[in-house]
Amino acid sequence: MVTLMLAGRRVILGVAGGIAAYKAAEIAGTLVKRGAEVQVIMTRAAREFITPLTLQTITRHEVASDMFTPRSGGVAHIEVARWGEAMLIAPATANLIGKMAAGIGDDLLSTIVLAFDRSVLLCPAMNTTMYRNPVVQRNIRTLSALGYHFVEPCSGRLACGEEGPGRLAPTDEIVAKLESLLCGVPRDLAGVRILITAGPTREPLDPVRYISNRSSGKMGYAVARAAVDRGAYVVLVSGPSALSPPPGVKVVPVETAEEMHLAVNQHFEWCDVAVKAAAVADYRPQTQAGGKLKKRAANLTLILEPNRDILAELGRRKGRRIIVGFAAETEQLEARAVLKAQKKGADLIVANDVTKLGAGFDVDTNIAVFAYPDGRTVSLPLMEKLALAHRILDEVRELRKAGADNG
Ligand code: PMT
């Protein structure tokens, strides 16, 4: 089974002009199989070795090469650089490595490299003598010292007939290195105080029965784990769940929506960010029988009264906090999620269509749409709940940054 390690991760694949460019097809295919979204940027020379159509078909993304092709969204190199989470250049030619070491941006690929401030992985491939050339070696050392990552070429018989180092490293090795760069967890939320709710609530009818829902807590617990791994302090207000909480998290167990309301209120002043993944019951029985309700011949009518909307309350008194809500929907996902963000004062709503296979309640994966109060929506592919948790926290980090920039 292929693991979806890279599910939803955005990779820019740069392809420079060497005979190994044809191997970019295999690399792109492997990245896509592992769940990545891949945007290919080719140099003009690379197009002599492999057609853009091949890479476009594999990645289902238009391949770009030209700085000056007008794009709808804005400035091409800046737009692509902002989109990517990591950049992989395979093959990296002596020419491209030289330009990078000198800070030259004279085509789309080299300009994106200059505008890109996250991990860049270079996979050199060239003739042995070129690879051993002291200038090329110096350029590689310069780039390494600047924090660029490399997968060294392997030795063997090269297309030019020479033997020695210069063959592009095997695809598996390249992809494994990229995964470790992308999935090594950053400590970018160090010291941030995050309040998370998870699981269902139970609304008792009598001492033995309750109204509840199918939430397992997996989504909220994944957010808690990702947040702790990224250095945050986490309070997890959890409805009944069979899961073990991640180490390092303070857990406040609750049962009813009213108890969740109380626990959330107690920790709200403390927090910088609140993420509300819990499936809170909207109603509770108006009365609770003191003893077990007895079976009768007649119908039993239950009167339900509404619970308080905890998220909406937080939205009203959020101050500078970032508030992330969830929305479990069965239809009109985007429209309802945007409306929820607006009505409940959330900065972000993570909406899931709980009728979809692999999404919603009690599964390890989810399919989400990010919805914002300004009406924007971003659809994400199927991914592990932990991967989605990281995507949510990436967004939290950006929202905090935007808040700080706006004073
Ligand atoms: O726990 P899992 O098995 O992993 O399942 C995950 C999930 C499906 C529960 C999760 O992904 C999810 O969608 N959680 C929100 C479920 C929900 O209650 O959705 P809603 O559309 O009814 O509520 C919208 C938001 O308001 C939610 O953030 C909810 O926590 C909040 N709310 C709702 C009612 C209420 N009285 N108070 C609230 O704060």
Boltz pocket constraint, residues with backbone or C-beta under 6 A from the ligand:
constraints:
  - pocket:
      binder: B
      contacts: [[A, 197], [A, 198], [A, 199], [A, 200], [A, 214], [A, 215], [A, 216], [A, 217], [A, 218], [A, 219], [A, 220], [A, 257], [A, 276], [A, 277], [A, 278], [A, 279], [A, 280], [A, 281], [A, 282], [A, 307], [A, 308], [A, 309], [A, 310], [A, 311], [A, 312], [A, 324], [A, 325], [A, 326], [A, 327], [A, 328], [A, 329], [A, 340], [A, 350], [A, 352], [A, 354], [A, 360], [A, 361], [A, 362], [A, 363]]
      max_distance: 6.0
